[in-house]
Amino acid sequence: MRLAEIKGVGPVTARRIVAHFGLETLDIIENQIDRLIEVQGIAKKRIKLIKNAWETQKAIKEVMVFLQTHGVSTTYAVN
């Protein structure tokens, strides 16, 4: 999942997040999302938006993986 595709995170914000957290970025978003406040331009309101969007995308990914393991193609599952 690309960070810039998450609602509330555009390309500029994504670069700032990765520049700040480096290789720990995904772990931070997954387990310590409130730390995004450390990144310039991210306020609590945006963190909440990012958290909700991240959880939604994560749930969609889990469903897609489940369907693929049961023989449903990605194209069909998306539809």
BAROMI-514251 format. One record per residue (C-alpha): residue number from 1; x, y, z; residue in three letters. Coordinates in nm, 4 decimals, decimal comma. Each point is the difference from the previous one (the first is absolute). Layout:
N
<r k="NUM" px="X" py="Y" pz="Z" r="ala"/>
...
//
This chain:
79
<r k="1" px="0,0000" py="0,0000" pz="0,0000" r="met"/>
<r k="2" px="0,1388" py="0,3353" pz="-0,0981" r="arg"/>
<r k="3" px="-0,0016" py="0,2603" pz="0,2739" r="leu"/>
<r k="4" px="-0,0989" py="0,2825" pz="-0,2352" r="ala"/>
<r k="5" px="-0,3153" py="-0,1928" pz="-0,0958" r="glu"/>
<r k="6" px="-0,1368" py="0,0200" pz="0,3539" r="ile"/>
<r k="7" px="-0,2658" py="0,2660" pz="0,0501" r="lys"/>
<r k="8" px="0,1568" py="0,2928" pz="0,1808" r="gly"/>
<r k="9" px="0,3481" py="-0,0704" pz="-0,1341" r="val"/>
<r k="10" px="0,1116" py="0,1571" pz="-0,3253" r="gly"/>
<r k="11" px="0,3419" py="-0,0338" pz="-0,1611" r="pro"/>
<r k="12" px="0,1542" py="0,2867" pz="0,1989" r="val"/>
<r k="13" px="-0,1270" py="-0,1297" pz="0,3337" r="thr"/>
<r k="14" px="0,1057" py="-0,3547" pz="-0,0888" r="ala"/>
<r k="15" px="0,3545" py="0,1213" pz="-0,0707" r="arg"/>
<r k="16" px="0,0083" py="0,1858" pz="0,3321" r="arg"/>
<r k="17" px="-0,1177" py="-0,3057" pz="0,1915" r="ile"/>
<r k="18" px="0,2570" py="-0,2282" pz="-0,1649" r="val"/>
<r k="19" px="0,2757" py="0,2594" pz="0,0422" r="ala"/>
<r k="20" px="-0,0782" py="0,0193" pz="0,3715" r="his"/>
<r k="21" px="-0,0494" py="-0,3699" pz="0,0808" r="phe"/>
<r k="22" px="0,1978" py="-0,1727" pz="-0,2743" r="gly"/>
<r k="23" px="-0,0226" py="-0,3780" pz="-0,0003" r="leu"/>
<r k="24" px="-0,2241" py="0,0092" pz="0,3069" r="glu"/>
<r k="25" px="-0,2784" py="0,1876" pz="-0,1825" r="thr"/>
<r k="26" px="-0,2429" py="-0,2891" pz="-0,0450" r="leu"/>
<r k="27" px="0,0595" py="-0,1249" pz="0,3537" r="asp"/>
<r k="28" px="-0,0660" py="0,3507" pz="0,1355" r="ile"/>
<r k="29" px="-0,3252" py="0,0295" pz="-0,1951" r="ile"/>
<r k="30" px="-0,1093" py="-0,3474" pz="0,1047" r="glu"/>
<r k="31" px="0,0954" py="0,0125" pz="0,3685" r="asn"/>
<r k="32" px="0,0739" py="0,3589" pz="0,1084" r="gln"/>
<r k="33" px="-0,2020" py="0,2177" pz="-0,2366" r="ile"/>
<r k="34" px="-0,0222" py="0,2850" pz="0,2516" r="asp"/>
<r k="35" px="0,3715" py="0,0558" pz="-0,0629" r="arg"/>
<r k="36" px="-0,0920" py="0,1516" pz="-0,3367" r="leu"/>
<r k="37" px="-0,0461" py="0,3223" pz="0,1984" r="ile"/>
<r k="38" px="0,3823" py="0,0197" pz="-0,0128" r="glu"/>
<r k="39" px="-0,0184" py="0,0626" pz="-0,3761" r="val"/>
<r k="40" px="-0,0274" py="0,3595" pz="-0,1192" r="gln"/>
<r k="41" px="-0,3488" py="0,0783" pz="-0,1307" r="gly"/>
<r k="42" px="-0,1821" py="-0,2866" pz="0,1709" r="ile"/>
<r k="43" px="-0,2479" py="0,0918" pz="0,2717" r="ala"/>
<r k="44" px="-0,2204" py="-0,2255" pz="0,2152" r="lys"/>
<r k="45" px="-0,2951" py="0,0416" pz="-0,2363" r="lys"/>
<r k="46" px="0,2048" py="-0,1292" pz="-0,2932" r="arg"/>
<r k="47" px="0,1349" py="-0,2878" pz="0,2086" r="ile"/>
<r k="48" px="-0,3568" py="-0,1119" pz="0,0685" r="lys"/>
<r k="49" px="-0,0807" py="0,0162" pz="-0,3721" r="leu"/>
<r k="50" px="0,3151" py="-0,1953" pz="-0,0882" r="ile"/>
<r k="51" px="-0,0715" py="-0,2602" pz="0,2705" r="lys"/>
<r k="52" px="-0,3537" py="-0,0611" pz="-0,1271" r="asn"/>
<r k="53" px="0,1140" py="-0,0229" pz="-0,3619" r="ala"/>
<r k="54" px="0,2900" py="-0,2313" pz="0,0933" r="trp"/>
<r k="55" px="-0,2333" py="-0,2355" pz="0,1875" r="glu"/>
<r k="56" px="-0,2435" py="-0,0052" pz="-0,2919" r="thr"/>
<r k="57" px="0,2776" py="-0,0794" pz="-0,2489" r="gln"/>
<r k="58" px="0,1381" py="-0,2658" pz="0,2323" r="lys"/>
<r k="59" px="-0,3422" py="-0,1684" pz="0,0218" r="ala"/>
<r k="60" px="-0,0370" py="0,0080" pz="-0,3790" r="ile"/>
<r k="61" px="0,3451" py="-0,1549" pz="-0,0400" r="lys"/>
<r k="62" px="-0,0894" py="-0,2792" pz="0,2447" r="glu"/>
<r k="63" px="-0,3190" py="-0,0794" pz="-0,1934" r="val"/>
<r k="64" px="0,1923" py="-0,0026" pz="-0,3286" r="met"/>
<r k="65" px="0,2600" py="-0,2409" pz="0,1407" r="val"/>
<r k="66" px="-0,2766" py="-0,2241" pz="0,1354" r="phe"/>
<r k="67" px="-0,1779" py="-0,0074" pz="-0,3358" r="leu"/>
<r k="68" px="0,3239" py="-0,0703" pz="-0,1881" r="gln"/>
<r k="69" px="0,0790" py="-0,2949" pz="0,2277" r="thr"/>
<r k="70" px="-0,3419" py="-0,1387" pz="-0,0938" r="his"/>
<r k="71" px="0,0584" py="0,0265" pz="-0,3737" r="gly"/>
<r k="72" px="-0,1695" py="0,3334" pz="-0,0683" r="val"/>
<r k="73" px="0,2023" py="0,2130" pz="-0,2400" r="ser"/>
<r k="74" px="0,0991" py="0,3540" pz="0,0961" r="thr"/>
<r k="75" px="-0,1936" py="0,1414" pz="-0,2947" r="thr"/>
<r k="76" px="-0,3179" py="-0,1822" pz="0,0991" r="tyr"/>
<r k="77" px="0,0414" py="0,0843" pz="0,3696" r="ala"/>
<r k="78" px="0,0371" py="0,3718" pz="-0,0744" r="val"/>
<r k="79" px="-0,3279" py="-0,0020" pz="-0,1899" r="asn"/>
//
